[in-house]
Amino acid sequence: MSTPLWTAKQAAEASGGRLTEGGWTATGVSIDTRTLQPGDLFVALTDRRDGHDFAQTALDKGAAAVLVSRPEVCSGPRLVVSDVLDGLVKLGEGARRRSDAVRVGVTGSVGKTSVKEALAAVFRKAGPAHWSEKSYNNHWGVPLTLSRMPEATRHAVFEMGMNHKGEISTLTQMVRPHVAMITKIAPAHLENLGSMEAIADAKSEIFEGLEADGVAVIPADDEFAPRLMQAVQGSGAGFMLDFGLTPGAAVRILSYDEGPDGGVGRMDVMGKPMDFRLRLPGAHQAVNAAGVVAAALGAGVDPDLALDALSELKPTAGRGVAFFAQLSKGRVVEVVDESYNANPASMRAAFSALKLRKPHGQGRKLAVIGEMLELGPDSHALHASLAEPLVEAGVDQVIGVGEGARALMDALPPALRAHWCESADTVVESVTELARDGDVVLVKGSNASGVHKLVSSLRDKAASATASA
C-alpha cells in the first residue's frame, strides 16, 4: 500500500485548520472536481467560481476530505480554515518543511515551462521527483504544487510566473528554493511593468527566497545579465552559475548543428567538454539545455545524466510539435504547433526554427500569427518588428489574427499579406482556403489570440493524414 500524502492530523497541523472528523488519509490534492481522483483532498478555492459550491460534489466523487472556510456547505470530512487560499499556502509550506527534497525555482520571460519540464525529466532519472503540472506558476498554482509534494521527494522543480512586481517575491518565499534560475529577460508584461529593467528586477525577486548558500542560475547572453548579477549579489546566494554562448560562462555552448527537428552540439560544463543531442526544434533549445545542465549541477545532479535525459525529450503540444493534417481535395499540410503563448523573443525563435523546415513537393511556408498581448505602448512597434525575421525565415504567406497583428501585416511586403482576421473565429476558414498540398503551416500567438483553436481544428484532421503522409 502506498504512503498517504496527508493524514488528517498532518493536514490539520500544517494548514492550521480544524477537523470535523479525523481518521482520513489523502493520496492527492485537487482544486477541480472534474479531474478529482478518489482519495484526494479537495481545496475549495474561489476564482472564477467558488469552490465551496462543489465541496459536496467532491465528497460524493470520493474525496477523502474538503478544505473549506464555510463548513455548512457540505456534510462529510472537513478541514476548516478561516481562508482557503491561506490554508493551501500553509499546507504547501508544511510539505516543504517535512521533505529533504532539493528544490529548484524557475522563472523568466520565455522558456520557463520548457526548462521546468526538462528539469523534471532530468530529476526523474535521478530518483523520486516532483514538478509543477502544466503551467501552475501563480498564487494558487505554486502552493498547490508544493502541497502535492511527497515527503520522499529527492528533487523538485517549481515554475514561477508573474505580471506584476512583487508576485515572484511571494512565490519564492513559499518554495524557498535551493537553486533559483532565470531563463531570459524579454518583452513580456510591459503593459504592467513599464520597462525592460522593471521586468528584470521583477524576475530577480526569485533570488530573495533562496535558501542560505543557495545557487543562482542566470543567462550569460542576456542584455540584463549585469543587472541580474547585481540582484544575485544582494541576495543570500552562495554560488552563481551562468549559461549560454558567452565565453567564460559556467555552462557554455561551444557548437550546435541545428536541423528542423533538433540538433547535435558540444558544451563546456565547468571546464569539461561534453557532446549532446536534442530532439527539440530551434537553436534556442541548445541554450535552454545549457541552462538545464547548470540548474541540475546546482541541484547536485551529474551532467552526464542530465544530458542523457535531455536527449530523450520531444516537443509537446503548443511548443513546437509538428503533425500532418489532411484538408479537402486531398491536400496534406504539415502543422507546426507553437500556439501555447508568444512574445517577441519566442516569436523570433519559432521563425528561426521554421527557416530550416522544407515544404513538401510544391508546398510553401505559411505563418498564422496571433497578436501578442500585454506589450504596452510599444506593442505596435514590437509587432511590426517581426516582419523582417518572417521574411528571413522564407515565409511565403502570412495570416494575422487580432488587432495587434495589424501592425505586423502592414510592415510585411505586400506579396506576403494573405489575410487579416479580427479574431480566431474565422482563421480556420482562411487557412483551409489558402493552404496548398505540401505546405508547412506555423501557428504562433498569445493564448488569448485564440490561434490554438486552429490547431485543435487541424488536429481533428491529423488522423486521416497519417496514412497519406
N, C-alpha and C positions, 0 to 999 in steps of 0.2 A: 504493500500500500504506500502511495506517495506521501511525502511530508506535506501537511497542510501549509498554505501560505500564511494564513492567520487563524489563530484560535480566537474565540470570543474575548477571552481575558486579554490577550495580546493587543487585539484591535482596540479595545476599550482603553487600555493603558496608553497606547500610542496616540490615539485621537483625543483623549481627554473626555470621552463620551460616557454615557450611562446605558447599561444594558437592561432591556426589559426582560430578557431571559438569556441565560448562558447555555453552555454546552455545545454550541455550534462551532463548526470549523469551516473556513472559506478556502477554496482552492484557486480563486482568482478574484479580480476586482473589475467591475463593469459600471459604465455610466449610460448604457444603452440597452433597453430590453430587447431590441431587435437582434443583437449579437450576444446577449447574455447566455452563459452556459450554466447548467445546473451546478450548484456549489459556489457560485460567485457571490461576493459581497456587492450589492447594488448601491451605488452612491447617487443620491437624488440631487444632482446639480441643477442649478437654474441657469439656463442660457436662453435660447430662443423659446424654449418651453420649460416648464417647471417639472423637474424630475419627480417631485412628490406625487404628481398626477399618475405616475407609472409605478409607484412603490408596490402597490398590491399586485399589479401585473407581474412584477419581478418575482415576488414571492410565489405567485401561482405557477411561474415558469421554473421554479426550483432554486431560486436564490437562497443562499444559506442565511442571509440576513440583509437588512437595508440600513444604510446610514442616512438618517433624516434629522431635520430640526423640528418637524411637526409630527410627533408620533401618532396623532389621532388619524392620520390619513390611511392607515392600514392596520391589519392585525397580523401578528407573527413576530419573529425575532427582529428586534430593532436595536440599533446602536444610535442613541440620541445625543446630538451635539447642538450647540447654540447656532453655529453657522456651518453649513455643509462643506463649502469650499475650504474653509479653515480646518475643518476636521480632516478633509482629504490631504491637505498640506501636512498636517501633523502626522497622519498615517504614513505618508511618504518619508518624512524625516525620521520616523521610527524605523522604517525599513532600512534606511541608510545607516542609522546608528548600530543596528544589530548585525550588519553584514561587514565582512572584511574585504568586499569587492574593491578593486581598483576602478575608480570612476573617471570617465573621460567626458568632458563637455565640449560640444562643437557648435560654433556659430559662424556667421559670415553672410555676405550679401548674395553669393551664389555658391552652389556646390555643397551646402551643409547637409542636405538629406542624402546625396550620393556618397559623401565622405562618411556619414554616420552609418549607412548601410554597408559600406566597405569595411569599416572598423568592426561592425557587428560580425561580418563574415570571418574576419581575422580572429576575433575573440572566441568565436565558436570553435575554431580549430585549437585554441589554447586551453579550453576547458569550459566549465559551466559559465554561460554568458547571458547577458540581459541587455536589451536595447529598446529605444523608442519605436513604437509601431507607427507606420505611415509617417506623417509629419506632426506628431504630437509634441509640439515645441512651445506651447504658450502657457498661460497662467493656470490652466487646468490640465493640459497635456503632460507637462513635466512632473507635477506631483502624482498624477495617475500612473505614469511610468515608474516612478520611484516606489509607489505603493505596491506595484506588481513584482518588485524585485525579490526573488527568493533569497533566503538567508545564505545559502551555499554558493551564491554567485561569485565567480572569480574575477571577471571583468565586466564592466557595464559602460555603455555609451549613451549619452543623452544629447538630443538636439535642442538648441535654444534659439528661438526666433523673437523678433520684436518689430514694432513700427513706431515706437516712441521711446524717448530717453527714460532710463530707469527700469525698464522691463527686464532686461537681462540681468541687471544687478539683483533683482528679486529672485530670479530663477537660479542663478549660480549660488546664491546663499542657501537655497534648498538642497542643491545637489552636492555642494562642497567638493568639486572635482579635484582629483589628484593631477590630472592633465587637462588643460584648457586650451582649445585650439580655435583660431580664426582662419577660415579658408581663403577669403578675399574680401576686399572692400570695393564696392561698385555702386553705381547709381541705383538705389532702391529705397523707397520710403522717403525720398527727398521732399515730398509734399509735407510730411510731418516734421522732418528733422532739419530741413533748410539748407544743409551744405554737406559736402563730402567729408569734411573734417568732423562734423557732428555725427555722421554715420560711423566713422572710425572710432570716435570716442564712445558711442553707444555700444558698439560691438566689443570694445575693450573692457567694458564692465564685467565681462566673463572672468577676467583675472582677479576681480575683487573677492570671489568666493573660493579661490584656490586654497587647498589645504597647505599647512606650513611646509615650506620647501618643495612645493608642487612644481610642475613643469608647464611652461607656457610654450605654445607652438604657433608660429606666425609665418605668413607668406613673405619670403625674402624679396620676391619680384615686385611686390605691391608698392605703388606710389606712396602709400602711407605707412610703409614699414618702419621708418624712423619714429613716427608718432605712436605706432603700436609698441615699439621697443620702450619708449618713454613710459607708457602705461604699465608695461611689464615691470620696469624698474621701480615703479611706485607701488607695486603690489607685493604680496608675500611670496612670490615665485622664488624658488631656489635655483632653478635652471631655465634656460631658454633654448629651444631648438627652432631653426628656421629651415624652410624648404623652398625649392623652386629651381630656376635656371641660373640664378645669380652665383658667380664664383664665390667660394667660401661658405656657401650655405651648408648647414649640417647634413641635410639630405638634398643632394643636387642631381638634377637630370643632366647627364653627360651627352646623351644622344637619344633620339627617338625616331624610328622609321614608321611613319603613320600610314595605315591603309584605311579603306572605307569601313571596316568592321573591327578596328583595333590596331595593334602595332607591337613592335618589339623595340627594346631600348636598353640603356645601361645607366645606372645611377650610382653616385658615390654616397655611401652611407657611413658617415663619420670616418671617412678616410678609406673605406673598403669598397672597391668597385663591385657592383652586382648587376647581373643581367636580369631583365624582367620582360614579361609578356602580358598584354592586356587584350581583352575581347570587348572593349568598350570604344565606341567611335569618338573621335575628336582628340586633337593634340592636348587640350586642356586636361584630359583624363590622366596623362602622364604626370602632370604637376599635382593633380589630386592624389595620385598614387604616392608621390613623394611625401605629401602631407600625411597620408595614412601611415606610411612607414615611420615618419617622425613621431606621430602620436603613439603608435604601437611601441616604439622604442621607449618613449616616456612612460608607458604603462608596463614596461618590463617584458615585452614580447619579442622574441627573436625575429630579426628582419627576414631571415630565410622563410620562416613560417608565414610572415605577413605577405611576402611576395608570392608565395605558393597560393595563398587564399585569393589574392588579387587576380592571379592568372585564371581563376575559375569563374570570376564574376561575369555576368552577361547583362546587357541593358534591359530595363524594365519598362512597363507601360508609362508613357508620358515623358520618358527620359532617354530617348534615342533608339528604342526598339523599332525594328523595321518588319513589315509584313506585306504580303501581296493581297490585293483586293480585286475582284472581278466586277467590272461595270457592265452596262448594257452593250450590246453589239460585240461581245467577245473581248472587250478591252480589259487588259490586266495592268494595273499600276502598282508600283512599289511605294508604300506609305512609310514615311519616317516620322514616328510619333514623338514630338518634343513638346507636347501640349500641356505639360504639367504646370509650368509657370514661365515667366520671362522678365528679363530686364536687359538693358543694352549689352552687358557683358555676356550673358548667356545666349543672347541672340547671335552675337558675333561668333561664339564658339560653335553654335549649331550650323551657321553658314560655312564656317571653315571645314566642318566635317562633311557637309553637303558637297563641297567642292570636289571631294575625292570619289563621290558616288557617280557611277556611269549609268545613264538610262539604257533601256533595252531596245534593240532594234532602232527604229526611227523615233524613239521617245525623246522627251525633253525634261528639263528640270522645272517643276512648278513649286512655288512657295506660297503657302497660305499663312499670312502674318496677322495675328490678332494684336490689338493695341496693348501697350504696356501702361500699367496704372501706377498711381502714387509717385509720379516723377516731378510734380510741382511745376513751377513756371517755365522750366527748361524742357518740358515734355515735347513741344513742337520740334525743337532743335534735335533732341535725342532720338526722336522717331525718324526725322529726316536724315540723320547721320548713318542710318542703317542702309541707305541706298547704295553707297559705294561698296561695302562688303558683300551685298547681294549680287551686284554686278560682277565682282571679283570671283564669286562662287560659281559663276556661269549659269545663273538662273535665267530661264527664258520667259517666264510669265509669273506675275505676282498678283495675288488676290489679297486685298487689305480688308480687315474686319474691325469695325469700331471707329469712333470719332478720332481717336489718337492716330490711327493708321492713315488718316488723310494726308498728313504731312509727309509720311514716307512715300505714298503714291505720287504726290506732287513732285518729290525730289527724284523719282526714278526716270530713266529715259522713257519717252512715250511708248516705245515698242514693247516695253516690259509690263506696262499697266494693263492688266487683264480686266479686273473688276474691283470695285469697292463696295462692300456690304456694310450697311449700317449696323447690323447685328449678325450673330452667327446663325440666326434662324433661316437665312437664305443662302448660306455659304455652301451647303450640300448640293443644292441645285446648280450653283455656279461652277463648282468643281466637276460635277458629273457631266456638265455640258462642255467644259473646256478640255478635260483630260483626253489624251490620246493613248492608244495601246503602247506600253513600254515606258510611260512617264514615271519619273520619280517625283513624289509629292511630299514636300516637307510641311509639317503643320506645327506652328510655334506661336505661342501667345500667353498672356496672363490668364490665370484661371477664369477671372471674371469676364474675359473677352468671349468665352464660350466656344472656342475652337475645338475643345475636347469633344463637343457634340459631333463634329465632323468625323473625328477619329472613331467614335462609337459607331457611327453610321457605316463607315468603311470597314470596320471590324466585322460587322454583320455580313459583309460580303467576302470576308477573308477565307472562310472555309471552302467556298466554291472555287476560289482561285488556287487552292493548294494543288489540286490535280492538274491545273492548266499551266502553272508557272514552271 
